[in-house]
Amino acid sequence: MDKKTLEKLIKILKAVEEAGKDGVWLTEIGKLVNMHRTTVARMIDRHLTEFVSQDIVPPFNLRMIRLKPDRDLIGIIRYLKVKEKIESVRNSK
């Protein structure tokens, strides 16, 4: 994960946190952070699945995204920054 990806993840997390317990639609996150909804979905699926809960609403397969109840934004950002540093050290060897 590079710094650009980390910055995008932080933007996504802030948008999800601002929505609160009600959650926010995937397409709305894309609009809030100026990214395509597919990009947002891939980043959530790849990096944030352990921090967010996703409810899929049939029949249109719309995704509602919420932070898991025991997660806070600062802790998640710290974790992602440490993970980014570890990966950068691994890749430099």
Secondary structure, 3 states (H helix, E strand, C coil): CCHHHHHHHHHHHHHHHHHHHHCEEHHHHHHHHCCCHHHHHHHHHHHCCCCEEEEEECCCCEEEEEECCCCCHHHHHHHHHHHHHHHHHHHHC
